[in-house]
Amino acid sequence: MPDFWKFFLLLLMSAVIIAAWSMEPPQNQLGEVSRLFYFHIPVAWVTALAYFVAMSHSVLYLRRRELLYDVKASSAAELGTLFCVLATITGSIFAKMTWGAFWNWDPRQTSILILLLIYGAYLALRSAVREPGRKAALSSVYCIFAFPAAVFLIFVTPRAYQSLHPASSVIDTSGRIQMPAPILVTFLASLICFTLIFIWVYTLQTAIGRNRLSERKL
């Protein structure tokens, strides 16, 4: 990432943090804990984005059999799991402040736990297989089949059952955005920030993986 974008990201994230803690809480009925909204949803979004990137490059690996695509897929899956952990932590803090316990086996909490187990198994599979080509092939197939499960667990399962989790804070039942302009701008800025952070770290991680591949060929 060019230095200009790093500086822009620093300024934008600083503005998001200041706005998130200086404005009124997004949901007055929930109080101060609702400020987590500005961070919890963006990291959950990046989780889904990262797993999509991992699946896409897994498909490309199986089509072209180039290990660089496996590096890109595994890097995205690792970062997606990291952001999934962050979403779990922020969600647990919200649960403690609103429901009285860090873990309540709410459908959303249960879904994200299953998601972590699925991609934890992906990482375990990669660490168990030593031969690069075989590891890439097996993990690519696993990642492709894991992504539909991720979509189902993130977007379908939590909405199919009654949940303690608040209803959508972004879009109402008619499909219209329901947030006041200052809250919406801060929320969208946070989405951009976390997406850029993912792109930045993902670029660095794939560059390291590319260098390791080059060293093996020497």
C-alpha positions as a Markdown table, in Angstrom:
| # | Residue | x | y | z |
|---|---|---|---|---|
| 1 | Met | 0.0 | 0.0 | 0.0 |
| 2 | Pro | 1.5 | 3.4 | -1.0 |
| 3 | Asp | 2.4 | 5.8 | 1.8 |
| 4 | Phe | -0.5 | 8.2 | 0.8 |
| 5 | Trp | -3.0 | 5.5 | 1.5 |
| 6 | Lys | -1.4 | 4.6 | 4.8 |
| 7 | Phe | -1.7 | 8.3 | 5.9 |
| 8 | Phe | -5.3 | 8.4 | 4.7 |
| 9 | Leu | -6.1 | 5.3 | 6.6 |
| 10 | Leu | -4.6 | 6.7 | 9.8 |
| 11 | Leu | -6.6 | 9.9 | 9.5 |
| 12 | Leu | -9.8 | 8.1 | 8.6 |
| 13 | Met | -9.5 | 5.6 | 11.5 |
| 14 | Ser | -8.7 | 8.4 | 13.9 |
| 15 | Ala | -11.8 | 10.3 | 12.8 |
| 16 | Val | -13.9 | 7.1 | 13.2 |
| 17 | Ile | -12.7 | 6.5 | 16.7 |
| 18 | Ile | -13.2 | 10.2 | 17.7 |
| 19 | Ala | -16.7 | 10.2 | 16.2 |
| 20 | Ala | -17.7 | 6.9 | 17.6 |
| 21 | Trp | -17.0 | 8.0 | 21.2 |
| 22 | Ser | -18.0 | 11.7 | 20.9 |
| 23 | Met | -21.4 | 11.4 | 19.3 |
| 24 | Glu | -24.5 | 10.1 | 21.0 |
| 25 | Pro | -24.7 | 6.2 | 21.2 |
| 26 | Pro | -26.1 | 4.7 | 18.0 |
| 27 | Gln | -29.0 | 3.1 | 19.9 |
| 28 | Asn | -29.9 | 5.1 | 23.0 |
| 29 | Gln | -32.0 | 2.3 | 24.5 |
| 30 | Leu | -28.8 | 0.1 | 24.6 |
| 31 | Gly | -26.6 | 2.9 | 26.0 |
| 32 | Glu | -22.8 | 3.2 | 25.7 |
| 33 | Val | -22.2 | -0.5 | 24.7 |
| 34 | Ser | -24.0 | 0.2 | 21.4 |
| 35 | Arg | -20.8 | 2.1 | 20.3 |
| 36 | Leu | -19.4 | -1.4 | 19.6 |
| 37 | Phe | -21.7 | -1.3 | 16.5 |
| 38 | Tyr | -19.0 | 0.9 | 14.7 |
| 39 | Phe | -16.4 | -1.9 | 15.1 |
| 40 | His | -18.3 | -5.2 | 15.5 |
| 41 | Ile | -20.2 | -5.1 | 12.2 |
| 42 | Pro | -17.1 | -4.0 | 10.1 |
| 43 | Val | -14.9 | -6.8 | 11.4 |
| 44 | Ala | -17.8 | -9.3 | 10.7 |
| 45 | Trp | -18.0 | -7.9 | 7.2 |
| 46 | Val | -14.2 | -8.3 | 6.7 |
| 47 | Thr | -14.5 | -11.9 | 7.9 |
| 48 | Ala | -17.0 | -12.7 | 5.1 |
| 49 | Leu | -14.9 | -10.8 | 2.6 |
| 50 | Ala | -11.7 | -12.6 | 3.5 |
| 51 | Tyr | -13.4 | -16.0 | 3.3 |
| 52 | Phe | -14.7 | -15.1 | -0.1 |
| 53 | Val | -11.2 | -14.1 | -1.3 |
| 54 | Ala | -9.9 | -17.4 | 0.1 |
| 55 | Met | -12.5 | -19.4 | -1.8 |
| 56 | Ser | -11.9 | -17.5 | -5.0 |
| 57 | His | -8.1 | -18.1 | -5.0 |
| 58 | Ser | -8.7 | -21.8 | -4.0 |
| 59 | Val | -10.8 | -22.1 | -7.2 |
| 60 | Leu | -7.9 | -20.4 | -9.2 |
| 61 | Tyr | -5.4 | -22.8 | -7.7 |
| 62 | Leu | -7.4 | -25.9 | -8.7 |
| 63 | Arg | -7.7 | -24.5 | -12.2 |
| 64 | Arg | -4.1 | -23.3 | -12.7 |
| 65 | Arg | -2.1 | -25.3 | -10.2 |
| 66 | Glu | 0.1 | -22.3 | -9.3 |
| 67 | Leu | 1.2 | -22.3 | -5.6 |
| 68 | Leu | 0.9 | -18.5 | -5.5 |
| 69 | Tyr | -2.9 | -18.9 | -5.5 |
| 70 | Asp | -2.6 | -21.2 | -2.6 |
| 71 | Val | -0.6 | -18.6 | -0.7 |
| 72 | Lys | -3.2 | -16.0 | -1.4 |
| 73 | Ala | -6.0 | -18.3 | -0.4 |
| 74 | Ser | -4.4 | -19.4 | 2.9 |
| 75 | Ser | -3.4 | -15.8 | 3.7 |
| 76 | Ala | -7.0 | -14.6 | 3.3 |
| 77 | Ala | -8.3 | -17.6 | 5.3 |
| 78 | Glu | -5.9 | -16.8 | 8.2 |
| 79 | Leu | -6.9 | -13.1 | 8.2 |
| 80 | Gly | -10.6 | -14.0 | 8.0 |
| 81 | Thr | -10.2 | -16.2 | 11.0 |
| 82 | Leu | -8.4 | -13.4 | 12.9 |
| 83 | Phe | -11.2 | -11.0 | 12.1 |
| 84 | Cys | -13.8 | -13.7 | 13.1 |
| 85 | Val | -12.1 | -13.9 | 16.5 |
| 86 | Leu | -12.4 | -10.1 | 16.8 |
| 87 | Ala | -16.0 | -10.3 | 15.9 |
| 88 | Thr | -16.5 | -13.0 | 18.6 |
| 89 | Ile | -14.7 | -10.9 | 21.2 |
| 90 | Thr | -16.6 | -7.7 | 20.5 |
| 91 | Gly | -19.9 | -9.7 | 20.3 |
| 92 | Ser | -19.1 | -11.3 | 23.7 |
| 93 | Ile | -18.4 | -7.9 | 25.3 |
| 94 | Phe | -21.8 | -6.7 | 24.0 |
| 95 | Ala | -23.5 | -9.8 | 25.3 |
| 96 | Lys | -21.9 | -9.3 | 28.8 |
| 97 | Met | -23.1 | -5.7 | 29.0 |
| 98 | Thr | -26.6 | -6.4 | 27.7 |
| 99 | Trp | -27.5 | -10.0 | 28.5 |
| 100 | Gly | -25.4 | -10.5 | 31.6 |
| 101 | Ala | -22.9 | -13.1 | 30.4 |
| 102 | Phe | -20.2 | -13.3 | 27.8 |
| 103 | Trp | -21.7 | -16.4 | 26.2 |
| 104 | Asn | -25.4 | -17.2 | 26.0 |
| 105 | Trp | -25.5 | -19.8 | 23.2 |
| 106 | Asp | -27.5 | -17.3 | 21.1 |
| 107 | Pro | -27.9 | -18.4 | 17.5 |
| 108 | Arg | -25.4 | -15.8 | 16.3 |
| 109 | Gln | -22.9 | -16.8 | 18.9 |
| 110 | Thr | -23.3 | -20.4 | 18.1 |
| 111 | Ser | -23.0 | -19.8 | 14.4 |
| 112 | Ile | -19.8 | -17.9 | 14.8 |
| 113 | Leu | -18.4 | -20.6 | 17.0 |
| 114 | Ile | -19.1 | -23.2 | 14.4 |
| 115 | Leu | -17.5 | -20.9 | 11.8 |
| 116 | Leu | -14.3 | -20.7 | 13.9 |
| 117 | Leu | -14.3 | -24.5 | 14.2 |
| 118 | Ile | -14.6 | -24.9 | 10.4 |
| 119 | Tyr | -11.8 | -22.6 | 9.5 |
| 120 | Gly | -9.7 | -23.8 | 12.5 |
| 121 | Ala | -9.9 | -27.2 | 11.0 |
| 122 | Tyr | -8.8 | -25.7 | 7.7 |
| 123 | Leu | -5.7 | -24.3 | 9.4 |
| 124 | Ala | -5.1 | -27.6 | 11.1 |
| 125 | Leu | -5.3 | -29.4 | 7.8 |
| 126 | Arg | -2.7 | -27.2 | 6.3 |
| 127 | Ser | -0.3 | -27.7 | 9.2 |
| 128 | Ala | -0.8 | -31.5 | 9.0 |
| 129 | Val | 0.2 | -31.9 | 5.3 |
| 130 | Arg | 3.8 | -31.2 | 4.4 |
| 131 | Glu | 4.1 | -31.7 | 0.7 |
| 132 | Pro | 3.2 | -28.3 | -0.9 |
| 133 | Gly | 1.2 | -29.5 | -3.9 |
| 134 | Arg | -0.9 | -32.0 | -1.9 |
| 135 | Lys | -1.5 | -29.4 | 0.9 |
| 136 | Ala | -2.6 | -26.8 | -1.6 |
| 137 | Ala | -5.0 | -29.2 | -3.3 |
| 138 | Leu | -6.6 | -30.6 | -0.2 |
| 139 | Ser | -6.9 | -27.2 | 1.5 |
| 140 | Ser | -8.3 | -25.6 | -1.7 |
| 141 | Val | -11.1 | -28.2 | -1.9 |
| 142 | Tyr | -11.8 | -27.8 | 1.8 |
| 143 | Cys | -11.9 | -24.0 | 1.5 |
| 144 | Ile | -14.3 | -24.1 | -1.5 |
| 145 | Phe | -16.8 | -26.3 | 0.4 |
| 146 | Ala | -16.3 | -24.2 | 3.6 |
| 147 | Phe | -17.4 | -21.0 | 2.0 |
| 148 | Pro | -21.1 | -21.9 | 1.4 |
| 149 | Ala | -21.2 | -23.0 | 5.1 |
| 150 | Ala | -19.7 | -19.6 | 6.1 |
| 151 | Val | -22.4 | -17.7 | 4.1 |
| 152 | Phe | -25.1 | -19.9 | 5.7 |
| 153 | Leu | -23.8 | -19.4 | 9.2 |
| 154 | Ile | -23.2 | -15.6 | 8.8 |
| 155 | Phe | -26.3 | -14.6 | 6.9 |
| 156 | Val | -29.0 | -17.3 | 7.1 |
| 157 | Thr | -28.8 | -19.3 | 10.4 |
| 158 | Pro | -28.9 | -16.2 | 12.8 |
| 159 | Arg | -32.0 | -14.9 | 11.1 |
| 160 | Ala | -33.8 | -18.3 | 11.0 |
| 161 | Tyr | -34.2 | -18.5 | 14.8 |
| 162 | Gln | -35.3 | -16.2 | 17.5 |
| 163 | Ser | -32.3 | -14.3 | 18.9 |
| 164 | Leu | -31.3 | -12.0 | 21.8 |
| 165 | His | -29.3 | -10.1 | 19.2 |
| 166 | Pro | -30.9 | -6.7 | 18.3 |
| 167 | Ala | -32.6 | -6.5 | 14.9 |
| 168 | Ser | -30.7 | -5.0 | 12.1 |
| 169 | Ser | -29.4 | -1.5 | 13.0 |
| 170 | Val | -28.6 | -0.7 | 9.4 |
| 171 | Ile | -31.6 | -1.6 | 7.2 |
| 172 | Asp | -35.2 | -1.9 | 8.3 |
| 173 | Thr | -37.7 | -4.5 | 7.2 |
| 174 | Ser | -38.6 | -2.4 | 4.1 |
| 175 | Gly | -35.0 | -2.3 | 2.9 |
| 176 | Arg | -34.4 | 1.3 | 3.7 |
| 177 | Ile | -31.3 | 2.6 | 5.7 |
| 178 | Gln | -32.6 | 3.7 | 9.1 |
| 179 | Met | -29.6 | 5.5 | 10.6 |
| 180 | Pro | -29.2 | 9.3 | 11.0 |
| 181 | Ala | -26.7 | 10.8 | 8.7 |
| 182 | Pro | -23.8 | 11.3 | 11.2 |
| 183 | Ile | -24.1 | 7.7 | 12.4 |
| 184 | Leu | -24.3 | 6.4 | 8.9 |
| 185 | Val | -21.2 | 8.3 | 7.8 |
| 186 | Thr | -19.2 | 7.1 | 10.7 |
| 187 | Phe | -20.3 | 3.5 | 10.2 |
| 188 | Leu | -19.5 | 3.6 | 6.4 |
| 189 | Ala | -16.1 | 5.2 | 7.2 |
| 190 | Ser | -15.4 | 2.4 | 9.7 |
| 191 | Leu | -16.3 | -0.2 | 7.0 |
| 192 | Ile | -13.8 | 1.4 | 4.6 |
| 193 | Cys | -11.1 | 1.5 | 7.3 |
| 194 | Phe | -11.4 | -2.1 | 8.2 |
| 195 | Thr | -11.6 | -3.1 | 4.6 |
| 196 | Leu | -8.4 | -1.1 | 3.9 |
| 197 | Ile | -6.7 | -2.7 | 6.9 |
| 198 | Phe | -7.5 | -6.1 | 5.5 |
| 199 | Ile | -6.2 | -5.2 | 2.0 |
| 200 | Trp | -3.0 | -3.8 | 3.5 |
| 201 | Val | -2.2 | -6.8 | 5.8 |
| 202 | Tyr | -3.3 | -9.2 | 3.1 |
| 203 | Thr | -0.9 | -7.6 | 0.6 |
| 204 | Leu | 2.0 | -7.8 | 3.1 |
| 205 | Gln | 1.2 | -11.4 | 3.9 |
| 206 | Thr | 1.0 | -12.5 | 0.3 |
| 207 | Ala | 4.2 | -10.7 | -0.5 |
| 208 | Ile | 6.0 | -12.7 | 2.3 |
| 209 | Gly | 4.5 | -15.9 | 0.9 |
| 210 | Arg | 5.6 | -15.0 | -2.7 |
| 211 | Asn | 9.1 | -14.4 | -1.4 |
| 212 | Arg | 9.2 | -17.8 | 0.3 |
| 213 | Leu | 8.1 | -19.5 | -2.9 |
| 214 | Ser | 10.9 | -17.8 | -4.8 |
| 215 | Glu | 13.4 | -18.9 | -2.2 |
| 216 | Arg | 12.3 | -22.6 | -2.6 |
| 217 | Lys | 12.9 | -22.4 | -6.4 |
| 218 | Leu | 16.4 | -21.1 | -6.0 |
